[in-house]
Each structure stands twice: as C-alpha cells, then as structure tokens.
Amino acid sequence: MSKDETKRELLLPGDEIEAEGLKPGKGVFKKDGKIYAAKLGIKNIRKGYVNVAAQSGRYDPSEGDKVIGTVSDIDASYWTVDVNAPFPAVLHVNDVPWRVDYGDTGSYIQVGDALLIKITDVDEQKRMQITIDEEGLRKLDVGQIIEIPPFQVPRVIGRGGSMISMLKKYTGCKIFVGQNGRIWIDGDLEGQYLAVKAIKMIEENAQAIGLTEAIESFLKKETGKDFDD
C-alpha cells in the first residue's frame, strides 16, 4: 500500500489534529499550541499548512489558488466569472493579456467562456479579484470540463501529484485540476472518456484504502499499457 493510501482522516469540530511541523490553514484553529478542527471535514496538507476541507458546500477561495471559471456577465471594463464560490469573481481589463478598449470586452471574452485563472485577492466578504495575465493562464477553447466536490481535489491530485500524473500517463490527456473542483481534460476522445471515468471512480471511492492501486489496475486493463514493465 502506497503512502497516500492511508485512510482519509474524517475530523469532527474540536478534534485535535496531528500536525507536527505544520502551520494552521483553513478550517482549523490553534489553541495552547495545538491545532484543532473547526468544522466537519477531511484533513489535508498543502504547502506546509494543515487544513480541514468541508465535505459539502462550495469552494472557499484563497489568494494564489488556480481555478477554472466560467464567464457569467460582461461589463464595459470587466467580466464577472463564476468560480463555484459563494460570490462571483471580477476579471478587470487590466488583468488580461490584451489591450482592451473601454466597452470592447465582449470582443475578447464572451459569456459562457471557460477560463483558467488565478485568484489574486480575496477580501473579508470573500469577494475576489482574478487574473489570466500570467504564464499558463488562458481561455480554455478545447477539451471538456467536469466537476467534483472541492474537498476531493487533493484525492484526485494525490500525494506529490501521484494520482494526476498517473491519469495523464495512461490517458495521454492534458489535465488541470482547479482548486474549486473543476477539472479540464483535453486529448483524443477515447482518452478523455477514460480520464472522466477514472476521475468519477476516484470521486465515488475517495475514502477507500488502496485507491491508487485500484485506479492503476483499472487504467492498465482499459488501455493494455503497463508502465511498470
């Protein structure tokens, strides 16, 4: 059994969390030098922080997160973008890689367009500023987007990126997992279909022990490939 296949730790509000060497992140609080769960959810560790991700509800945005959004409205100098959070995000014309004249926003990004974006600011009311004016960020004109609960994102990525790397390798697809639970998949139709099927298996069995091995066995059977040879 691989290291990332230990049982996913479900925590209740007030449960003490084993977090030696880690800083308190989202969904936790610190008291008397110890870290506790602030809500019901799954423990996950990201960038040196221990978090508790709620098992339901919408995406809780954080500055620096990369997510997938869909444009819901257009104004003369900005676009309103749905990122699966309680409030929409605002993409200003100064945060895109083009020079956009006032009132010409619809010529560049239209309602319904999907964007790979980065959250640059979140205020106390969870209102967001976003950008696509950085390397790797862009409109998503090809492929398909599926959605999973945001708290399951760490499971699809895997420890050290192990699960998502395996999915890419066996399906031959480009795959981006947004922190908001939206996943972009691009490749040939057979590869996309297989990637979607595997991700749905992960979603349905997210708390299972031995999940990585089970998914790899499924992918080997479906593709006839064995990268261990």
C-alpha positions as CSV (number, residue, x, y, z in Angstrom):
1,M,0.0,0.0,0.0
2,S,1.4,3.4,-1.0
3,K,1.9,6.2,1.4
4,D,-1.0,8.2,0.0
5,E,-3.4,5.3,0.6
6,T,-3.8,5.6,4.3
7,K,-7.5,6.1,5.3
8,R,-8.7,9.6,4.7
9,E,-9.0,11.2,8.2
10,L,-12.5,12.5,8.9
11,L,-12.5,15.1,11.7
12,L,-15.3,16.5,13.8
13,P,-15.3,20.1,15.1
14,G,-12.9,20.3,18.1
15,D,-10.9,17.2,17.2
16,E,-7.2,17.6,17.9
17,I,-5.1,17.3,14.7
18,E,-1.7,15.6,14.5
19,A,0.2,18.4,12.7
20,E,3.8,18.4,13.9
21,G,5.8,20.9,11.9
22,L,2.8,22.3,10.1
23,K,1.0,25.6,10.3
24,P,-2.7,26.1,10.8
25,G,-4.6,26.7,7.5
26,K,-8.3,26.8,6.6
27,G,-10.9,25.1,8.6
28,V,-8.8,24.8,11.8
29,F,-7.9,26.8,14.8
30,K,-4.9,26.9,17.2
31,K,-5.2,26.9,21.0
32,D,-2.5,26.4,23.6
33,G,0.0,25.4,20.9
34,K,-2.3,22.7,19.5
35,I,-4.3,22.6,16.3
36,Y,-8.0,21.6,16.2
37,A,-10.6,21.1,13.5
38,A,-13.1,24.0,13.3
39,K,-15.6,22.1,11.2
40,L,-16.6,18.6,10.0
41,G,-14.3,17.6,7.1
42,I,-11.3,15.8,5.7
43,K,-7.8,16.6,6.9
44,N,-5.4,17.6,4.1
45,I,-1.9,19.1,4.0
46,R,-0.9,21.7,1.4
47,K,2.3,23.7,1.2
48,G,3.2,23.3,4.8
49,Y,-0.3,24.0,6.1
50,V,-2.8,21.6,7.6
51,N,-6.4,22.2,6.6
52,V,-9.8,20.7,7.1
53,A,-11.8,20.7,3.9
54,A,-15.6,20.6,4.3
55,Q,-17.3,17.6,2.8
56,S,-20.0,19.7,1.3
57,G,-20.6,23.2,0.2
58,R,-19.0,25.4,-2.3
59,Y,-15.4,26.4,-2.9
60,D,-13.7,28.5,-0.2
61,P,-11.4,30.8,-2.2
62,S,-7.8,31.6,-1.2
63,E,-5.3,34.1,-2.7
64,G,-3.0,32.3,-5.1
65,D,-5.4,29.4,-6.0
66,K,-5.6,28.5,-9.6
67,V,-9.2,27.6,-10.6
68,I,-11.5,27.2,-13.6
69,G,-14.2,29.8,-14.0
70,T,-17.0,30.4,-16.5
71,V,-18.0,33.9,-17.6
72,S,-21.5,34.8,-16.4
73,D,-21.7,38.5,-17.3
74,I,-19.8,41.3,-19.2
75,D,-19.4,44.9,-18.3
76,A,-17.6,47.7,-20.2
77,S,-14.4,47.3,-18.2
78,Y,-14.6,43.8,-16.6
79,W,-16.1,40.3,-16.8
80,T,-18.0,38.6,-14.0
81,V,-16.8,35.0,-13.5
82,D,-18.4,32.1,-11.7
83,V,-15.7,30.1,-9.8
84,N,-18.1,27.8,-7.8
85,A,-17.8,30.1,-4.8
86,P,-20.4,31.9,-2.7
87,F,-19.7,35.1,-4.7
88,P,-18.6,35.6,-8.3
89,A,-15.1,36.9,-9.2
90,V,-14.2,40.0,-11.1
91,L,-11.8,40.0,-14.0
92,H,-10.7,43.5,-14.9
93,V,-9.4,44.5,-18.3
94,N,-6.1,45.3,-16.7
95,D,-5.7,41.6,-15.7
96,V,-5.9,40.1,-19.2
97,P,-3.0,39.7,-21.7
98,W,-4.7,42.0,-24.3
99,R,-5.2,45.8,-24.5
100,V,-9.0,46.1,-24.3
101,D,-10.7,49.3,-25.2
102,Y,-13.5,50.5,-22.9
103,G,-16.7,48.8,-23.9
104,D,-15.0,46.2,-26.1
105,T,-14.8,43.4,-23.5
106,G,-17.2,41.2,-25.5
107,S,-14.8,41.0,-28.4
108,Y,-12.2,39.1,-26.3
109,I,-14.2,37.1,-23.8
110,Q,-17.8,36.2,-24.0
111,V,-20.5,34.9,-21.7
112,G,-20.1,31.1,-21.3
113,D,-16.3,31.1,-22.0
114,A,-14.2,28.9,-19.7
115,L,-11.0,30.4,-18.2
116,L,-8.0,29.0,-16.3
117,I,-7.5,31.8,-13.8
118,K,-5.6,32.7,-10.7
119,I,-7.1,34.4,-7.6
120,T,-5.1,37.5,-6.7
121,D,-7.1,38.9,-3.9
122,V,-9.9,37.8,-1.5
123,D,-11.5,40.3,0.9
124,E,-13.3,39.6,4.2
125,Q,-16.6,39.1,2.3
126,K,-15.0,36.5,0.0
127,R,-15.1,38.9,-3.0
128,M,-12.4,38.1,-5.4
129,Q,-10.1,39.7,-7.9
130,I,-8.6,37.3,-10.6
131,T,-6.1,37.4,-13.4
132,I,-5.3,35.5,-16.6
133,D,-2.3,37.6,-17.4
134,E,0.3,35.1,-16.2
135,E,2.1,32.2,-17.8
136,G,-0.1,29.2,-18.2
137,L,-3.4,31.0,-17.6
138,R,-5.8,31.3,-20.6
139,K,-9.1,30.7,-22.2
140,L,-10.0,27.0,-22.5
141,D,-11.2,26.7,-26.1
142,V,-10.9,22.9,-26.4
143,G,-11.4,19.8,-24.3
144,Q,-14.1,19.4,-21.6
145,I,-14.7,20.4,-18.0
146,I,-16.1,18.2,-15.3
147,E,-16.8,19.0,-11.7
148,I,-16.1,17.2,-8.4
149,P,-16.7,18.4,-4.8
150,P,-13.8,20.8,-3.9
151,F,-12.9,18.8,-0.8
152,Q,-12.0,15.9,-3.1
153,V,-9.4,17.8,-5.1
154,P,-6.4,16.5,-3.0
155,R,-7.6,13.0,-3.7
156,V,-7.6,13.5,-7.5
157,I,-4.1,15.1,-7.4
158,G,-2.7,12.5,-5.0
159,R,0.3,12.8,-2.7
160,G,3.1,14.7,-4.6
161,G,0.9,14.7,-7.7
162,S,1.0,10.9,-7.9
163,M,-2.7,10.3,-8.9
164,I,-2.9,13.0,-11.5
165,S,0.4,12.1,-13.1
166,M,-0.8,8.5,-13.5
167,L,-4.1,9.7,-15.1
168,K,-2.1,11.8,-17.6
169,K,0.3,9.0,-18.4
170,Y,-2.4,6.3,-19.1
171,T,-4.9,8.5,-20.9
172,G,-2.5,10.7,-22.9
173,C,-4.6,13.8,-21.9
174,K,-3.7,17.2,-20.6
175,I,-5.5,17.5,-17.3
176,F,-5.7,20.5,-15.0
177,V,-7.4,20.2,-11.6
178,G,-8.7,23.6,-10.3
179,Q,-8.8,24.1,-6.5
180,N,-12.5,24.9,-6.9
181,G,-13.3,21.3,-8.1
182,R,-13.5,21.9,-11.8
183,I,-11.2,19.8,-13.9
184,W,-10.2,20.5,-17.5
185,I,-9.4,17.5,-19.8
186,D,-8.1,17.7,-23.3
187,G,-6.9,14.9,-25.6
188,D,-8.4,12.4,-28.1
189,L,-12.0,11.4,-27.4
190,E,-11.0,7.9,-26.1
191,G,-8.5,9.4,-23.7
192,Q,-11.0,12.0,-22.4
193,Y,-13.6,9.3,-21.9
194,L,-11.2,7.2,-19.9
195,A,-10.0,10.1,-17.8
196,V,-13.5,11.1,-16.9
197,K,-14.4,7.5,-16.0
198,A,-11.3,7.2,-13.8
199,I,-12.0,10.6,-12.0
200,K,-15.6,9.5,-11.3
201,M,-14.2,6.3,-9.8
202,I,-11.9,8.4,-7.6
203,E,-14.9,10.6,-6.6
204,E,-17.1,7.7,-5.7
205,N,-14.4,5.8,-3.7
206,A,-12.5,8.8,-2.3
207,Q,-12.2,7.3,1.2
208,A,-11.2,3.8,0.1
209,I,-7.9,2.3,1.1
210,G,-5.8,1.2,-1.8
211,L,-7.4,3.6,-4.2
212,T,-4.3,4.5,-6.2
213,E,-3.6,0.8,-6.9
214,A,-7.2,0.2,-7.8
215,I,-7.2,3.1,-10.3
216,E,-3.9,2.0,-11.8
217,S,-5.3,-1.5,-12.2
218,F,-8.4,-0.1,-14.0
219,L,-6.3,2.0,-16.3
220,K,-3.9,-0.9,-17.2
221,K,-6.9,-3.1,-18.0
222,E,-8.6,-0.4,-20.1
223,T,-5.5,0.7,-22.1
224,G,-3.5,-2.5,-22.2
225,K,-0.5,-0.5,-21.0
226,D,1.8,-1.4,-18.2
227,F,4.4,1.3,-17.3
228,D,5.9,-1.0,-14.7
229,D,7.3,-3.3,-17.3
